[in-house]
């Protein structure tokens, strides 16, 4: 029980951190924000899946991936394909040249549903595809790179190139993917209208619950022997390899886990926002996702969530308040974090927050009570009598 407590919850401090985050996401935000703002928070939390995965593979494993938007987008597109097929029934698309297929296919003069879309009529297959397709791609990339001992900067460049390639591919295949506009006008999930306020509230809680599940799973990994090996590989990879461990397999596993987290976030993003486009797949969103983890602290799972919320809240606030300057303000925020808080919000809490909390908890020492003169003299007389000195004598005389 104690081992599970330490691995899953991170001990007492980890449990407190989870409870604080749960109170913020599950109680404070739903009670204080209107549905529009709460849906925005749900959108931000879908990015937090990627940040948590980056903490796992970058912060602890030393694998900096600049292409996590690929897995985020694949998960989102898999879910969007199912939702789009449900919204493209023959009755709703009867005005098209070919009823029963998505509208963008009809615009591109397709007369039949492509074979790759056929399995997405099934919700079970869609859920499996959300988890399996990005993970299999990550497996192929990991085996191709880590088995050949390609890492560090070269791996980051390769993942960035893959993000650019996939983005261009999606835009180029307009008849299959919707092109630059993406897959839009998503309405229902198995007959359930996901555009209503009640549906958005339920999806928000589902999103938060899945995020906590990913955090607990990550903590279990980091609390196990594998977690200690990840840190050892990050610091001294050659020493771990010479100790007899298969470093490449460990890297592949943690990279696939981060990809699966990103895919779940992409699927939840599609459900809450109602569309998916290649703008969430390319290089720019992938780098932004790395920034989320860096701002929160790349060694802290909970810090990644707070960093994601902070950056996106700042992005929304600055763009609404200072529409002409918000890019500069966001850039200043990132520079300040890199220069003054290199360990992110989690590092700031470790260095300053705990000290401040300890200072607030520390009670001032009570002042010593001063005895009254008469009471003190009487006490001195009693003590001298016990020691065999006459009651009227002073202590100085007794010496």
C-alpha positions in Angstrom: 0.0 0.0 0.0 2.8 2.4 0.9 4.6 1.5 -2.3 1.5 2.3 -4.4 1.0 5.5 -2.4 4.5 6.6 -3.2 4.5 5.6 -6.9 1.0 6.8 -7.9 0.6 9.9 -5.6 4.2 10.9 -5.0 3.9 10.8 -1.2 2.3 13.4 1.0 3.5 16.4 -1.1 2.4 14.8 -4.3 -1.0 14.1 -2.9 -1.4 17.7 -1.8 -0.4 18.9 -5.2 -2.9 16.7 -6.9 -5.7 17.8 -4.6 -4.9 21.4 -5.1 -4.9 21.0 -8.9 -8.1 18.9 -8.7 -9.8 21.6 -6.6 -8.8 24.2 -9.2 -9.9 22.3 -12.2 -13.0 20.4 -10.9 -14.4 23.0 -8.4 -13.0 26.5 -8.8 -13.1 26.8 -12.6 -16.6 25.3 -13.1 -18.1 27.4 -10.3 -16.5 30.7 -11.3 -16.3 30.7 -15.1 -19.0 31.0 -17.7 -19.4 28.2 -20.3 -17.4 30.0 -23.0 -14.4 30.5 -20.7 -14.7 27.0 -19.2 -14.6 25.6 -22.7 -11.5 27.6 -23.3 -9.9 26.0 -20.2 -10.9 22.6 -21.6 -9.1 23.4 -24.8 -6.0 24.4 -22.8 -6.1 21.2 -20.8 -6.1 19.2 -24.1 -2.7 20.8 -24.7 -1.6 19.8 -21.2 -1.6 16.1 -22.3 1.2 17.0 -24.7 3.1 18.9 -22.0 2.8 16.0 -19.5 4.2 13.6 -22.2 7.1 16.0 -22.8 7.9 16.1 -19.1 8.1 12.3 -19.3 10.3 12.0 -22.4 12.2 15.3 -22.3 12.5 16.2 -18.6 13.3 12.7 -17.4 14.3 10.8 -20.5 16.3 13.6 -22.2 14.5 13.2 -25.5 13.5 16.6 -26.8 10.8 16.1 -29.5 9.9 19.1 -31.6 7.2 17.2 -33.4 4.6 16.4 -30.7 2.0 18.3 -32.8 2.1 15.3 -35.2 0.7 12.9 -32.6 -1.7 15.6 -31.3 -3.0 16.1 -34.8 -3.3 12.4 -35.6 -5.4 11.7 -32.6 -7.5 14.8 -33.4 -8.0 13.7 -37.0 -9.0 10.2 -36.1 -11.7 11.5 -33.8 -12.7 14.2 -36.4 -13.1 11.5 -39.1 -15.7 9.6 -37.0 -17.6 12.8 -36.1 -17.6 14.0 -39.7 -19.0 10.7 -41.0 -21.7 10.9 -38.4 -22.6 14.4 -39.5 -22.5 13.4 -43.2 -25.5 11.0 -43.3 -27.5 10.9 -46.6 -30.3 13.0 -45.2 -28.0 15.9 -44.0 -26.1 15.8 -47.3 -28.9 15.3 -49.8 -28.2 18.6 -51.6 -24.7 17.3 -52.5 -23.8 15.7 -55.8 -22.9 12.6 -53.9 -25.0 12.3 -50.7 -23.5 10.4 -47.7 -19.9 11.7 -48.0 -18.2 14.7 -46.2 -18.9 18.0 -47.9 -15.2 18.8 -48.7 -15.0 15.5 -50.6 -18.0 16.5 -52.7 -16.4 19.9 -53.4 -13.3 18.0 -54.6 -15.4 15.9 -56.9 -15.1 12.6 -55.1 -18.0 10.3 -55.8 -17.4 7.6 -53.1 -16.0 7.5 -49.6 -12.3 6.6 -49.7 -11.3 3.2 -48.2 -9.3 4.7 -45.4 -12.4 6.4 -44.1 -14.6 3.3 -44.1 -13.5 1.9 -40.7 -14.2 5.2 -38.9 -17.9 4.5 -39.0 -17.2 2.5 -35.9 -16.7 4.4 -32.6 -14.7 1.4 -31.1 -12.4 1.4 -34.0 -12.0 5.2 -33.7 -11.0 5.0 -30.1 -8.5 2.2 -30.9 -7.1 4.3 -33.8 -6.7 7.4 -31.6 -4.4 5.3 -29.3 -2.8 3.0 -31.9 -2.0 5.1 -35.0 0.1 7.8 -33.3 1.8 5.2 -31.0 2.7 3.0 -34.0 4.2 6.1 -35.8 6.2 6.9 -32.7 7.3 3.3 -32.5 8.6 3.4 -36.1 10.4 6.7 -35.6 11.9 5.5 -32.3 13.1 2.3 -33.7 14.6 4.0 -36.7 16.3 6.6 -34.6 17.2 5.2 -31.2 18.4 1.8 -32.5 21.0 3.7 -34.6 21.8 5.9 -31.5 20.6 9.1 -33.1 19.7 11.5 -30.4 20.0 15.0 -28.9 19.8 17.8 -31.5 19.6 15.4 -34.5 16.5 13.7 -33.1 14.9 17.1 -32.5 15.6 18.2 -36.1 14.2 14.9 -37.5 10.9 15.2 -35.5 10.6 18.8 -36.6 11.0 17.8 -40.2 8.3 15.1 -39.7 5.9 17.7 -38.4 6.5 19.9 -41.5 6.1 16.9 -43.8 2.8 15.8 -42.3 1.4 19.3 -42.3 2.2 19.7 -46.0 0.8 16.2 -46.7 -2.5 17.0 -45.0 -2.8 20.3 -46.8 -2.0 18.7 -50.2 -4.5 15.9 -49.9 -7.5 18.2 -49.8 -10.0 15.6 -50.9 -9.1 13.2 -48.1 -8.3 15.6 -45.2 -10.2 18.8 -45.9 -6.9 20.6 -46.8 -5.9 23.8 -45.1 -9.4 24.2 -43.6 -9.3 20.9 -41.9 -12.3 18.9 -40.9 -15.0 21.2 -39.6 -18.7 21.4 -38.8 -18.7 18.5 -36.2 -22.0 18.2 -34.5 -22.8 14.9 -32.7 -21.1 12.0 -31.0 -23.2 8.9 -31.4 -26.3 11.1 -31.6 -25.3 13.3 -28.7 -25.1 16.9 -29.6 -21.7 18.1 -28.4 -22.4 21.7 -29.1 -24.8 22.3 -26.2 -23.6 23.8 -22.9 -24.4 20.6 -20.9 -22.3 18.5 -23.4 -19.4 20.9 -23.1 -19.5 20.7 -19.3 -19.5 16.9 -19.4 -16.6 16.9 -21.9 -14.7 19.3 -19.7 -14.9 16.9 -16.8 -14.0 13.9 -19.0 -11.0 15.8 -20.3 -9.8 16.7 -16.8 -10.4 13.1 -15.6 -8.3 11.7 -18.5 -5.6 14.2 -17.8 -5.3 13.1 -14.1 -5.2 9.5 -15.3 -2.2 10.4 -17.6 -0.5 12.2 -14.6 -1.0 9.1 -12.4 0.3 6.8 -15.0 3.4 9.0 -15.5 4.0 9.1 -11.8 3.8 5.3 -11.7 6.4 5.1 -14.4 8.7 7.6 -12.7 8.3 6.0 -9.4 9.4 2.6 -10.8 12.8 1.3 -11.7 12.2 2.5 -15.2 11.9 6.1 -14.0 15.3 5.9 -12.3 16.8 4.4 -15.5 15.3 7.3 -17.5 17.1 9.8 -15.3 20.3 7.8 -15.4 20.1 7.7 -19.3 19.5 11.4 -19.4 22.6 12.1 -17.3 25.0 9.3 -18.3 23.6 7.3 -21.2 26.9 5.5 -22.0 27.3 4.3 -18.4 23.7 2.8 -18.4 24.4 1.1 -21.7 27.7 -0.4 -20.4 25.8 -1.7 -17.4 23.9 -4.0 -19.7 20.6 -2.1 -20.2 19.0 -1.7 -23.6 18.8 2.1 -23.7 17.1 2.2 -27.1 14.1 0.2 -25.9 13.6 2.4 -22.9 13.7 5.5 -25.1 11.3 4.0 -27.6 8.8 3.1 -24.8 8.8 6.6 -23.2 8.6 8.3 -26.6 5.6 6.1 -27.5 3.9 6.9 -24.1 4.3 10.6 -24.8 2.9 10.2 -28.3 -0.2 8.4 -26.8 -0.8 11.1 -24.3 -0.6 13.7 -27.1 -3.1 11.7 -29.2 -5.6 11.6 -26.4 -5.3 15.4 -26.0 -5.9 15.8 -29.7 -9.0 13.7 -29.6 -10.4 15.7 -26.7 -9.5 18.9 -28.4 -11.6 17.9 -31.4 -14.6 17.0 -29.2 -14.5 20.2 -27.3 -13.6 22.7 -30.1 -15.5 21.0 -32.9 -12.9 20.9 -35.6 -9.3 19.8 -36.5 -7.0 21.4 -39.0 -3.3 21.2 -40.0 -2.5 24.3 -38.1 -2.2 22.1 -35.0 0.2 19.6 -36.6 3.1 21.7 -37.9 6.3 23.1 -36.5 4.9 26.2 -34.7 2.3 24.4 -32.5 4.9 21.7 -31.7 7.4 24.3 -30.5 4.6 26.0 -28.5 3.9 22.7 -26.8 7.5 22.4 -25.7 7.2 26.0 -24.3 4.3 24.9 -22.2 6.4 22.2 -20.5 9.4 24.6 -20.2 7.3 27.3 -18.5 5.7 24.9 -16.1 9.0 23.0 -15.4 10.2 20.1 -17.4 10.8 18.0 -14.3 7.3 18.5 -12.9 4.1 16.8 -14.2 1.8 19.2 -12.3 4.0 22.1 -13.3 3.4 21.2 -17.0 -0.3 21.6 -16.4 0.1 25.0 -14.7 2.5 26.1 -17.4 0.0 25.2 -20.1 -2.7 27.1 -18.4 -0.5 30.1 -17.7 0.8 30.4 -21.3 -2.6 30.0 -22.9 -4.4 32.3 -20.4 -1.7 34.9 -21.2 -2.1 34.3 -24.9 -5.8 34.9 -24.7 -5.6 37.9 -22.4 -2.9 39.7 -24.4 -4.6 39.0 -27.7 -7.9 40.4 -26.4 -6.4 43.4 -24.5 -3.4 44.3 -26.7 -4.2 42.9 -30.1 -1.2 44.7 -31.7 1.4 43.9 -29.0 0.4 40.5 -27.7 3.0 38.6 -29.7 5.7 40.8 -28.2 4.3 40.4 -24.7 4.2 36.6 -25.1 7.8 36.7 -26.4 8.8 38.7 -23.3 7.2 36.2 -21.1 9.1 33.3 -22.6 12.4 35.2 -22.5 11.8 36.1 -18.8 11.2 32.4 -18.0 14.4 31.3 -19.8 16.6 33.9 -18.2 15.2 34.2 -14.6 13.3 30.9 -14.0 15.1 28.2 -16.0 13.3 25.5 -14.1 9.9 27.0 -14.7 7.1 27.5 -12.3 7.9 24.3 -10.4 11.5 25.4 -9.9 10.3 28.8 -8.7 8.0 27.1 -6.2 10.8 24.9 -5.0 13.2 27.8 -4.5 10.8 30.5 -3.2 7.4 29.1 -2.6 8.3 26.5 0.0 10.4 29.1 1.8 7.5 31.5 1.9 5.1 28.9 3.1 7.5 27.8 5.8 7.8 31.5 6.9 4.0 31.9 7.0 3.6 28.7 9.1 6.3 29.6 11.5 4.8 31.0 14.7 6.6 33.8 16.6 8.3 32.5 19.8 6.3 33.5 22.9 7.9 36.1 25.1 9.2 34.8 28.5 6.9 35.8 31.3 8.4 38.1 33.9 7.8 37.1 37.4 6.4 39.6 39.8 9.0 41.0 42.3 7.1 39.8 45.4 6.5 36.3 44.0 10.1 36.0 43.0 11.4 37.0 46.5 9.1 34.5 48.1 10.3 31.7 45.8 13.9 32.6 46.6 13.2 32.3 50.3 11.6 28.9 49.9 14.5 27.6 47.9 17.1 28.9 50.4 15.2 27.3 53.3 15.3 23.9 51.5 19.1 24.2 51.1 19.6 24.9 54.8 20.0 28.6 54.6 18.0 30.9 57.0 14.9 32.4 55.4 16.1 36.0 55.6 19.5 35.3 54.0 20.2 36.2 50.4 21.5 33.9 47.8 24.7 35.9 47.7 25.3 35.3 51.4 24.7 31.5 50.9 27.5 31.4 48.4 
